[in-house]
Amino acid sequence: MVSLQFLSLLVFFLTGSNQPVHVYEWVVLALVLLFLLWAYLIMRPSNFRIVPGIPKNGILVTKGPYRVIRHPMYSALLTFCVLWCKVRLEEKILTQNYPGYANYKKKTWYFFPGLL
């Protein structure tokens, strides 16, 4: 799991900010989101808190992604944010360099058809 997050950072640094979005970046992004969902479900929604603290009847979760990472949701969110920033920067560069890109953006989905 940790290697997945490092892979996404490696992708960010190797491709640079002026390269187009590649399929493997979308795959890494999807895997990160699935990892985040997995960590959330393993923790149990009733055990999840936005503000640090111990919920009433809370349990210590040490299975699933928590078996190897103490903060898998933070790791996934950090990785997602890095990829999100990269995509936003690339959108800006593509819009500035291709006159038809603004019109193209109006006709297509940002990430996933029907969702974003």
N, C-alpha and C positions, 0 to 999 in steps of 0.2 A: 504494500500500500504506500509506504513512504517512497518507494521507487517511482510510483505513478506520479506523485506530486513533483519529485525532482525531474522526471521526464518532461512534464509540462513546462517547468522553468527552463529546462534545457532547450526545448522547442522555441520558447520565447526569445532566448538569447541567440540561438543559432540562426533563426530566420530573420532577425532584425525587424525594425519597424516599417520598412518600406517594401516588404515582400507581401504577396497576396496570401490570403488565408488558405491553408492546405487542408486536405481531408484529414490527415492525422491530427491536426489541432482540434478539429471538431470531434474526433473520436476521443481524444484525451479529455476534452471538455465534457462530453457525455459521460465518460467513465468517472470523472470527478463528481459530477452531479449524482450519479448512482451511488458513489461512495458516501457522499453526504447523506443521502436518503437512508442508506444501510446503517450508518452510524446513528442516525436519529431513531430509526426503528428498533435497533438493538438496545438503545438506551431506554426505550419505552417513553412514549409521549408524556406520560404522567410524571416521569422523572426529570423531564426537560425543563429548564428555567432560563429565562433571558438574563436575569440578575443572578450573579454568583450566590450560592447558598445551598443549603440542604433542604429539599422538600420533605414534608411530613411523610413518613413511611418510605423514604427514599432508599435505594439500594446502590451498592457499589457495583458498577458494571465493569467486568473484566473479560468479556467474551467478544466475539466478532472483531471489528477493527480495534476495539479497546484492548485487545490481547497484546498488540504490538505498539500502539500509539495512544498516549494518554489524552490527546486532544484531536481526534480525527476530524471532528466537524470544523474546528478552526483551520486545520490543515487544508481541508477541501475548500473552505470558503476563501482562504488566502490564494490557493491555486486558481480558483474560479475568477477572483478579482484580477489576478495577473493576466489571465487570458482575456478577460473582458476588456481591460485597458488596451491590450494589444489589438483586439478587434476594433475598438472605437478609433484608435489611432489610424489603423489601416483604412477604415471607412472614410476618414477625413482626407487621407492621402489620395485614395481612389477618386473621391468627389472632386478634389482639386486638379487632378491630372486627366480625368476622362470626362468630357462635357456631357456624355450621355448617362453617366453614372447616377446623377440625381433622379432622372426619370426612371432608370432601372430600379432604383431603391423603392420607388412608389409602387412598382408592380410585383415586387418579390418580398418574401418574408425575411426577417433579420436573421433568425436562427432556425427555428423549426416551423414548418408549415402548420398553420392553425393555432400556434401557440405564441411565437415571438417573431 
